[in-house]
Amino acid sequence: MGKSNSKSPVLVEPWRTINWDVTQDDLSFLNHYKPQLEDQKIRILLYGPAGAGKSSFINSVQSVLHGRPYGQALVDNTGHDCFTKEYTTHKIQKADGSFYPFIFNDIMGLSKYKGVLEEDVGLALKGHVKEGYKFNPETPLCEDNQFYNPSPSPNDKVQVLVCVIPADKISIMDDEVLQKIRRIRVEASKLNIAQVTILTKIDELFTEIQADVKNVYRILEIKEKMQRVHAYVGIPLNCMFPVKNYHEEINMNTHVDALILCAMRHMIQYGDDFIKFSQNRFESH
């Protein structure tokens, strides 16, 4: 487990408010959301440092939607290296056999010396990377590769780019990794792709959150860490969401669900805005 800080003061009034006990509203939104365009899917690409908790977040979302612990995305709990090596797609099935209209893509983590190349992330954003492509830290995907998609459809392209950053590593993140995040953000901005940051491992950093996850917005140091991420990579605070991933629990927790659902609702809304923006731009030409 990461370092715990038992001295962080807990504020009387939270610096951000969410509705902890009415998670059904957000859950209902996700269960009933349908994009304007028929058969359109919102593709959500997760990237960030190796060991940040990308796969754990995908599992946590599936756990919340299914109402039970779920583990489809393989997770490496040692955190020593990039566990996800391939371009992996995660579709979430509903109880009736249909699928949610949003898709997660998990990629190899960013690191100083190895890890996913920025060029490959750029290709994924544009829909050129096929499912199952094994990332090569030395050379980017080339056009003559069987995993290169030369003619991506709108559903192959990314609508929401999510940067997953571990709260316990913000102060020691390598500058080269931060620069990579900044450059990927610029590339996504050129494509008008919605961008969100997920701050993971908040429970490993603060004993107050281990005791009660509702303390997350009563701890000023969480806000300070978010402000530091904003200063480093430019993501605004209202697009930043601290979450606690499910990793050792065998039962669900409504307040853990609330943080995950809040983040997901915003992701889907931002992705829907992107689809509408793209459609309006297409119709105006």
Secondary structure as UniProt FT lines:
FT   TURN            6..7
FT   HELIX           23..32
FT   TURN            38..39
FT   STRAND          42..47
FT   TURN            50..51
FT   HELIX           54..66
FT   STRAND          88..93
FT   TURN            95..96
FT   STRAND          99..106
FT   HELIX           118..125
FT   TURN            126..127
FT   TURN            131..132
FT   TURN            143..144
FT   TURN            146..147
FT   HELIX           154..156
FT   STRAND          160..166
FT   HELIX           167..172
FT   HELIX           175..190
FT   TURN            191..192
FT   STRAND          194..200
FT   HELIX           202..205
FT   HELIX           207..211
FT   HELIX           213..218
FT   HELIX           220..233
FT   HELIX           237..239
FT   STRAND          240..242
FT   HELIX           254..284
//
